[in-house]
């Protein structure tokens, strides 16, 4: 297939699989990313997100399925077609930035142009333009070791965009920064991606990063995409308990029919939520926003607390509900072992769809 620069799809994969011997690393990945948008691949270590990025980059070839970039097939297991990384017109920002300490900032940024045989004068002009676009005008003659972590990241981004690639791949670029700088850089990086109108695939294990940066988030688990949705929909309607648990949206619990309502499975404690006629046992998400302290209500014991900007987040165990852990936000600090009572807002409870069907 010929390259089509105007193709609406920046990247797509179809039935993509990767096996290492008997080990299945990716198991049927289908996704499409439109131009000018950012997709986050989110999940715990070993879920396959970095492997998927490497398949898009051309650092690995698929066992089955195909990868297309801007309408051009770059890997197809059935036909054996495979375009090497250097011919996919990609930019990459690595976990450790991969900057050469002996080279100047300009030398690092210009390296992709040098590899493409761009003449010296053209390299200098495009390098300075790229540095200006990321807010580093005047830093061309410095060394990476003279820069802060955030500035080094901007150098890495300038190098990724200098050749004007059609797609930028980010491989956990903030993971090596300390927590305070990482939180600051998430917002700056999101603004930079938007200002540069980049099309990007961004790998991270941090859900706050993904929800801040991305237009779409693919939550991965065990080599599969559990849910692919916008950040807002992901939070409002998680497709599976695994998604809710990973995003730390609240507590999940098994419930069973009780007259026209549900109760917690194996317990007489009723859930204040009307049950649709004909529905059976289910699993529900009780978001943190649905739980509040009350004078009367479900008795619970505080397990642990953590301070955050808007109050103290407490993990609590409702009495008589083995294995159920809820979260409640309190303006006063609760201590482990404290006895409290909880009220649950039924309008905020989310009932998961049956297994195999996404809501």
C-alpha positions in Angstrom: 0.0 0.0 0.0 1.3 3.4 -0.9 1.9 6.1 1.7 -0.9 8.6 2.0 0.1 11.7 4.0 -3.5 12.8 4.1 -4.8 9.6 5.6 -7.1 10.2 8.6 -5.7 7.2 10.4 -2.3 8.0 11.9 -1.8 4.4 13.0 -3.9 1.3 13.1 -3.4 -2.4 14.1 -5.5 -5.3 13.1 -5.7 -8.7 14.9 -2.1 -8.0 16.1 -0.5 -10.9 18.0 3.0 -11.6 19.3 4.2 -14.9 20.7 7.6 -15.7 22.1 7.6 -19.5 21.8 4.6 -20.7 23.8 4.3 -17.4 25.6 1.5 -15.1 24.3 2.7 -11.4 24.8 0.0 -9.7 22.7 -3.3 -11.4 21.9 -5.4 -9.7 19.2 -4.9 -6.0 19.4 -7.2 -3.8 17.3 -6.9 -0.1 17.5 -7.1 3.1 15.4 -5.6 6.5 16.1 -6.6 9.5 14.1 -4.2 12.2 13.1 -3.6 15.0 15.7 -4.7 12.8 18.7 -2.8 11.2 21.5 -3.4 7.6 22.6 -2.1 6.4 26.0 -1.3 2.7 26.4 -1.9 2.2 30.1 -1.4 -0.8 32.3 0.9 -2.6 34.9 4.3 -4.0 34.1 4.1 -7.0 31.8 0.7 -6.2 30.3 2.2 -5.7 26.8 2.0 -1.9 26.4 5.7 -1.5 25.6 5.7 -4.5 23.3 2.8 -2.9 21.4 4.8 0.3 21.1 7.8 -1.6 19.7 5.7 -3.3 17.1 4.4 0.1 15.9 8.0 1.4 15.9 9.3 -1.6 13.9 11.6 -2.8 16.7 9.7 -6.1 16.7 7.7 -8.0 14.0 4.2 -9.5 14.7 3.5 -13.2 14.9 0.1 -12.4 13.3 -1.9 -9.4 12.2 -0.8 -6.1 10.6 0.3 -2.5 11.5 -0.4 0.5 9.2 1.0 4.0 9.6 -0.7 6.9 7.7 -2.5 4.4 5.5 0.7 2.5 4.6 1.1 -1.2 5.8 4.5 -1.3 7.6 4.1 -4.9 9.0 2.0 -7.8 7.9 2.6 -11.3 9.3 0.5 -12.9 6.5 2.5 -11.5 3.6 5.8 -11.1 5.4 5.9 -7.3 4.6 8.0 -5.4 7.0 9.3 -1.8 6.9 12.3 -1.1 9.1 12.1 1.6 11.9 14.2 4.2 10.0 11.7 4.2 7.1 8.5 4.5 9.1 8.9 8.3 9.6 8.6 8.1 13.4 10.0 10.1 16.3 10.7 8.5 19.6 11.2 9.8 23.2 12.7 7.2 25.4 12.5 6.6 29.1 16.0 7.9 29.8 15.9 10.5 27.0 18.9 8.8 25.4 20.9 12.0 25.0 24.6 11.9 24.3 26.4 13.7 27.1 29.5 14.5 25.0 27.4 16.3 22.3 25.8 19.8 22.6 22.0 20.2 22.7 22.1 21.2 19.1 24.2 18.1 18.2 21.7 15.8 19.9 18.7 17.4 18.2 20.4 17.5 14.8 21.4 13.8 14.8 18.3 12.4 13.0 18.8 15.0 10.2 22.4 14.0 9.9 21.4 10.4 9.5 19.1 11.4 6.7 21.9 13.3 4.9 20.5 16.8 5.4 23.2 19.4 4.6 24.9 21.2 7.5 23.2 24.6 6.9 19.7 23.0 6.7 20.4 20.9 9.8 21.3 24.1 11.8 18.2 26.0 10.7 15.8 23.1 11.4 17.5 22.3 14.8 17.1 25.9 16.0 13.5 25.9 14.9 12.8 22.7 16.8 14.5 24.0 19.9 12.4 27.2 19.7 9.2 25.2 19.4 9.9 23.4 22.7 10.9 26.6 24.5 14.7 26.0 24.4 15.8 28.8 22.1 19.3 29.9 23.3 20.2 26.4 24.7 21.8 25.0 21.5 25.4 25.2 22.7 24.8 23.7 26.2 25.5 20.1 27.2 22.7 17.8 28.5 24.4 17.6 31.9 23.9 21.3 32.4 20.1 21.0 32.0 17.4 20.1 34.4 15.4 16.9 34.0 12.5 18.8 32.4 14.8 20.6 30.0 16.4 17.3 29.0 13.0 16.0 28.2 12.3 19.0 26.0 15.6 18.3 24.1 14.5 14.7 23.6 11.1 16.0 22.2 12.9 18.5 19.9 15.0 15.7 18.5 11.9 13.6 18.0 10.1 16.4 16.0 13.0 17.9 14.1 12.5 15.7 11.1 8.7 16.4 11.2 7.6 12.7 11.6 4.0 11.7 11.2 3.9 10.0 14.6 5.7 10.4 17.9 6.2 7.4 20.3 6.7 8.1 24.0 8.1 5.3 26.1 7.4 6.2 29.7 9.3 9.5 29.4 8.5 10.8 32.9 9.2 7.6 34.9 12.8 8.7 35.8 11.8 12.0 37.2 11.0 12.5 40.9 7.4 12.8 41.9 7.2 16.6 42.2 8.8 17.2 38.9 6.8 14.4 37.2 3.5 16.0 38.3 4.7 19.4 37.0 5.9 17.9 33.7 2.7 16.1 33.0 0.8 19.3 32.5 3.7 20.9 30.6 4.0 17.9 28.3 0.3 17.8 27.6 0.4 21.5 26.7 3.4 21.0 24.5 1.8 18.1 22.6 -1.3 20.2 22.0 0.7 23.3 20.9 2.8 21.2 18.5 -0.4 19.4 17.2 1.5 16.1 17.6 0.0 12.7 16.9 1.4 10.5 19.6 1.3 7.1 21.2 2.3 7.3 24.9 3.2 4.4 27.1 2.7 4.7 30.9 1.8 2.8 34.0 0.6 6.0 35.7 -3.1 6.5 35.3 -2.9 10.2 36.2 -0.5 10.8 33.4 -2.7 8.9 30.9 -5.9 10.7 31.9 -4.1 14.1 31.7 -2.3 13.7 28.4 -4.4 11.5 26.2 -7.4 11.9 24.0 -8.0 8.2 24.2 -6.7 5.6 26.7 -6.2 1.9 26.1 -6.2 0.0 29.4 -4.2 -3.2 28.9 -4.1 -6.4 30.8 -2.6 -9.7 30.0 -1.7 -8.8 26.4 -5.2 -7.5 25.6 -7.0 -4.2 25.6 -9.6 -4.3 28.3 -11.1 -0.9 27.4 -10.3 1.8 24.8 -12.1 5.1 25.5 -11.8 8.8 26.3 -10.5 9.6 29.8 -14.0 10.9 30.8 -15.8 7.8 29.7 -13.2 5.6 31.2 -13.7 7.2 34.6 -17.5 7.4 34.3 -18.2 3.9 32.8 -15.3 1.5 33.3 -16.0 -1.6 31.3 -14.6 -4.1 33.9 -13.6 -4.3 37.5 -10.0 -4.6 36.5 -10.2 -1.1 34.9 -11.8 0.4 38.0 -9.3 -1.2 40.3 -6.3 0.0 38.2 -7.6 3.5 38.0 -8.4 3.5 41.7 -11.9 4.7 41.1 -13.3 3.2 44.4 -14.2 -0.1 45.7 -15.7 -3.1 43.8 -18.0 -5.7 45.3 -20.1 -8.7 44.3 -23.8 -8.3 44.8 -26.8 -10.7 44.6 -30.6 -10.2 44.1 -32.6 -9.3 47.2 -36.3 -8.6 46.4 -36.2 -5.7 44.0 -32.8 -4.6 45.1 -29.3 -6.0 45.6 -27.4 -6.9 48.7 -23.7 -7.6 49.1 -23.0 -11.2 48.3 -23.1 -13.5 51.3 -24.3 -10.7 53.6 -27.6 -9.2 54.9 -26.2 -5.7 54.1 -28.5 -4.2 51.5 -27.1 -2.0 48.7 -29.3 1.2 48.2 -29.8 0.5 44.5 -32.9 -0.7 42.7 -32.3 -3.8 40.7 -33.6 -4.1 37.1 -36.2 -6.9 36.7 -34.7 -10.2 35.7 -31.1 -9.2 36.6 -29.0 -11.7 38.6 -25.8 -11.5 40.5 -23.5 -8.7 39.4 -20.3 -6.8 40.2 -20.5 -3.1 41.1 -18.2 -0.1 41.5 -18.8 2.1 44.4 -16.8 5.3 43.5 -15.1 7.3 46.2 -17.5 10.2 45.3 -20.4 7.9 46.2 -19.3 7.3 49.8 -19.6 9.8 52.6 -19.4 9.8 56.4 -22.8 9.7 58.1 -24.3 9.5 61.6 -26.2 6.4 60.6 -25.5 3.9 57.9 -23.2 1.0 57.2 -20.7 0.4 60.0 -17.1 0.3 58.9 -13.5 0.3 60.3 -10.7 2.5 59.0 -7.8 0.5 57.6 -5.4 3.3 56.5 -5.5 7.0 55.5 -3.5 9.1 53.1 -3.5 12.9 52.8 -4.2 14.5 49.5 -4.9 18.1 48.5 -8.7 18.0 49.0 -8.7 16.0 52.3 -7.8 12.7 53.8 -8.6 9.6 51.7 -9.4 6.7 54.0 -9.6 3.0 53.0 -12.3 1.4 55.1 -13.7 -2.2 55.6 -17.5 -2.3 56.0 -18.5 -4.7 58.8 -19.6 -8.1 57.7 -18.4 -7.7 54.1 -15.4 -9.9 53.8 -13.0 -8.8 51.0 -14.8 -5.5 50.3 -12.8 -2.3 50.7 -14.3 1.2 50.1 -12.8 4.6 50.0 -14.1 7.8 51.7 -12.8 11.3 51.6 -12.8 13.1 55.0 -11.9 16.6 55.9 -10.6 15.4 59.2 -7.9 12.8 59.6 -9.2 9.4 60.5 -6.9 6.9 62.2 -6.6 3.2 61.5 -9.0 1.3 63.7 -11.5 4.1 64.0 -15.2 3.0 63.8 -17.3 5.1 61.4 -20.5 4.9 59.5 -21.0 5.3 55.8 -23.7 6.6 53.5 -23.7 5.4 49.8 -25.3 7.5 47.1 -27.1 5.0 44.8 -27.1 7.4 41.8 -23.3 7.1 41.7 -23.0 3.3 41.8 -21.9 1.7 38.6 -23.0 -1.8 37.7 -20.5 -3.6 35.4 -21.9 -5.2 32.2 -21.8 -9.0 32.1 -18.4 -10.4 31.2 -17.6 -10.1 27.5 -19.8 -7.1 26.9 -18.6 -3.6 27.1 -21.0 -0.8 28.2 
